[in-house]
Amino acid sequence: MTSSPASLPKVAFIGTGGTIASIGATPLELQDYGANGVMLQADEIVARTPELAMVARVLPVRFSAVPSPNVYFGDWKALVLLCDRLVAEHQDLAGIVIGHGTASLEETAYFLNLTLKISIPVVVVGSQRPASALSTDANMNLLNAVRTAASPQARGMGVLTLLNDEIHAAREVTKTSTLRLQTFRTPDFGALGHADGDAIAFYRRPLRATAPDTEFDIRTLDALPRVDIAYSYTGSDGTAARAFVAAGAKGIISAGFAPGFAGPGDFPVLEQAVRDGVVVMQCTRAGSGRTFKGKRLREAGFLITDNLNPQKARLLLALALTRTSDPAEIERMFLAY
């Protein structure tokens, strides 16, 4: 870390709000900090982490400052276009870091993983404790995200996430705990690598297709087709699925019992939805593991989501429906991405 500033890599930091940008009323406010109503912009976050200048030339880019459940398609499209512009305007840009709330971080990361058209690394980062908290993880997470985005080894891995020193693939990572610092996990497979004090160390690479080499281009889209998630539980009776069809859903993800089947009250409603032209895909609420297409699913015309969790399967199906409604093509996409 003795390099001259001019020789350090340039990394853009886009701030979208979230806990990493939040300022609570006191250093001991670790949970209800949002009630304080103070959220920093990207340049203000960078100013609170002067150590960034030791590892990179950080270009802060203002975007928004909102809780992450507020983020959806309009923001994602704007992020895709902003990343395009940053790469075009800064030919020496080594990577991009996006600050984000943890509640929907995995969805934004996976959506960008499917839709970005730039080749430099993109790392989505958040924190579990607000920037104002005693022992906040915001500063270290941001610094390590910048280091990861600047790492030549991160190229070709698609969108990555960085929290708690762990580097995960956007497709695989999910939030597993409400409050713990180690909340982001990759079920079944584990992290891609770690941001250690002396090195960014990778140990495996994602095999599924990632940005920029995907068939989805949202830059001319105004909206996504409506896709909803029907969650199965003991006693569920299809009410949710009927409401989704009535609301105009083009697709429904059935978050069923493991290893992947809808409850007895939901199944006939979903089966009728398929006959009415809605794409129904069977997923599992278990949190990990593949679904499989057994005899009953085949006869009902359900498709399967492989090992994607319901919230990510919803996003891939919505993007797939912008391209095709052919069941075989949609299943191909779920095996590709």
N, C-alpha and C positions, 0 to 999 in steps of 0.2 A: 504494500500500500504506500510505496514511496514514489509512484509514478507522478510525472508532472501533470497538471490539470489538462493541458492540451492533448496529452497522449491517452487520456482516459476515454472509454467508450461513451457515446452519447445515448441516453435512454430517455424516452418520453414517459411522463407520468400523467395519466388521465384520471381525474378524481370524479367519482360518481356518488360520493356520500358514504353512508353506512357508519358502522361503529368506528372504523378506522379514522373517520373524519369528525367524530362526535366529541363534544366537550360537556362533561357533566358538571353539576353544581359544586361538587367537592371531589378531591382525589379518592375518596372512599365510595363514591357512587359508581358501582360496577354493573348495575342492572337497569335502573330507571333513568339513565342519563338522557334518554330522548326527551324526557319531560322538560329538560332545560332549554330545548329549542335552539341549540347552537351547533352548527355543523360547518366545518371548514372547507374551503375550496382547495384545489390541488396545490397552488403556490403557497398557501398558508400551511398546509401539511408538510411540504418540503422544508419550509422555513423552520419547523419544529424539529427537523432531523438534520442538523448540519453535517453529521457524519457521512451523509450521502456523497458529499464532495470528495470523500476519500476513495470512493469506488467508481464514480461515474460523473459525467456531466449530465445532470438531470434537467430535462426540459419540462416544467410543469405546464399542464394544459387544463384550463377550466372546462368543465362539462356540465355538471349538476351537483347538487348536494341534497340527496333524498334518502330515506330508508329504502333498502333494496326490494321490499315487496312492491314498491311503486314502479319498479323498472319493468318495461315490457317491450313490445315490438318496435315502437317508435324510437325508443332509446337505443335498442340494439342496432337498428338500421343506421341511426345517427353515429353510433360508435364505429360501425363498418366504414362509413363514408369518412369519418374523422381519421381513422387509421390509414385509409387510402391517401388522404391529403397529407398526413404527416410524413409518410414514406416518400411521397412525391416532392415535398418541400425540403426534406432533410435527407439528402443522399447518403450522409454518413451515419444515419440512425442505426444503432445496433439492435435495439429492441424496444418494446412498449410494455409498460406496466399499467394496469387498470385497477384503481382502488375501488372496492365494492363492499357493500354490506354482506354479511355471511348468510343471511336468511335465504337469499336466492342466488348466491354466488355460483353454485354449481350449475344452475340453469343458464345464466349468462355465459359462463365459461364454455359450456357445451354448445350453446347456440352459436357463439363466435367461432368455435372450433369447426362448425359446419359451414360457416358463411363468409369468413374473412378471406380476402384475396391477396394478402401480402405474405411475403416469405420470411420476414424476420420474426424472431420469437415474441410471443405475447404471453404475459403472465398476469393472472388475475389474483389480487391479494386483498385480504381483509384482516380484521382483528376481532378477538373475542372481548377485549376490554377497550373502553374508549381511550382516545388519545390523552385525555386528562387524568386517567386513573393511576393510582399508585401501582407500580409494576405493570404498566401497560405493555402489551405485546405489539402495539401498532408500529413503533419505530423500528424494531428489529425485523418484523415481518416485511416492512417496506424496504429496508436496506437489503434484505436477502432476496426479495423479489427483483430488485434492480440488478443485483449481482447475477441472478439466474437469467434474466432477460438479456444481459450482456454476454452471457457465456456462449461461445461458439458451439458447445455441445448441445445447447437447447434448440438449435436449428433443426427443422424437419420433424419436430415432435408435436406439432400442433399447439393448441392453446394449453398452457400449464397453469396450475394453481400453486400458491406458496403460502403456507401458514405453519407456525410451530416448527420451523426448519425443514419441513417435509415438502418435496416436490411431487405433485400428482398430475396424472393425465386428466384433462377436462371430462372425457367420456366416462371415466371410471370413478371419480371422486364423489363423495357425498358427505353431507353434514350429519354427524351421528350423535351429537350431544348438545344440549342447549347452552351450557356454560363452560365446559372444560376447554382448555387451550388446545388439546389434541383432538378436537371435534372432527376435523376433516380426515377421512379415511377412505381407502380403496378396498372394499370387501373382496375377499378371495385372493387378490393379487398383490396388494401392498403398494407402497410408494415407488416412484421411478428413481428417486434419489434424495439426497439431502443437501441443504445449504449449511455446510460446516464452516468453522472459523477460518480454515486454511484453504478451502476449495469448495466449488460446486461439484458434487460427486454424483454421477448418474450410474445406474446399474442395470437398467433395462429400457427398452423403447416400446411405445405403443405400436400395435400391429394394424389396427383399423385405420382407414383413410382419414386424413385430417386436412384442415386448412393449410395451404390454399387449394389443394388438389381435390375439391369436391364439386359436385354437379349443381350445387345450389347457389343462386345469385339473387339476393334480396334487394339489390340496389334500385330496382325499378318497381318493387312491390309496394303497395299501399297498406296491406294488412295480410295476416295469416288466416288460412281457413280455420274455422272453429273446431277445436278438438278438446274434449273433456275427459275427465278421469272418474270412472265409477268404482268406488271402493267397496269391496265385498266384506261383510261381517255377518256373524250369526244373526239371522233374522232379517237381513236386508231383502227388500221385496221388489226391486226394480224401479222404485219411485224416482231415484236420481237419473237412471238411464232414460226413462220416459221423458223427464224434464229436459234432458240434454237434447234428445231428438226433437222435441217440440221447439226448443230454442234455435234449432237449425244446425246442430252439430254435423260436421262432415265426417268426423271420426270420433271414436270413443276408445280410450284405453281402459280395459277391465283390470283393475288392480285386485286380483283374486287371491284366494287362499293358495299357499304354497303346496305343491310345486307349480301351480298355475291353472286354476279353474274358478269360474264364477260360482257364487252361491246359487242354491236352487231357485230362489225368488228372482235373481238377476238374470239367470241364463236365458229363459225364454224371451224376456224383453230384449236382450242383446241379440238373440237369434233373429227376432223380428226386425230389429234395426238393420241387420245385414240384408235381409230381404228387401228392406226399404231403401237400400243404396248407401247406408252408412258403413264406413270401414271400421270394423271392430277388431282390436288387437288384444290378445291375452297377455297380461303381465302378472307379476306376483307382488304382493304386499310384503314379502319376507325381507326385502332389502338386499338380497344377493342371490345369485344362482340363475341358471337358464330356465326358460319355460320350454315346453315341448308340445308339438302338435299331435295330440292323441286322436283316436277315432271320433270322439264326440265333437272336438273342435273342428276337425276336418269336415265333418258332415254339416256343421252349423255355418261353415264359411268364415270362421275366425282365423286371423293371422296371429303370429307370435312375435314377441319383442326381443327374443334372444335373452341377454342378461341385463338389459337396460332397466333402470328403475322407472316407476310410473311417470315421474315428472320429466325425465329425459326422453322417454318413449313418446310422450305427448309432443315434444318439440320436433323430434325427427319425423313423426307422422305428419305434423302440420307442414313441414318443409316438403316431405314426399308428395303431399297432396297438391302442392303448387306445381308439381311436375307431371303427375300421373294419378290415375285411380285404379290402375291395373294391379290386382293382388300380387301377381308374380313379381312385378317390378318393385312393389313396396317391400316385399319380403327380401328381395335382392339388396335393397338399400339398407335394411336392418342388419343384414350380414356384412355389408361393406363398411358401415359407419358405427 
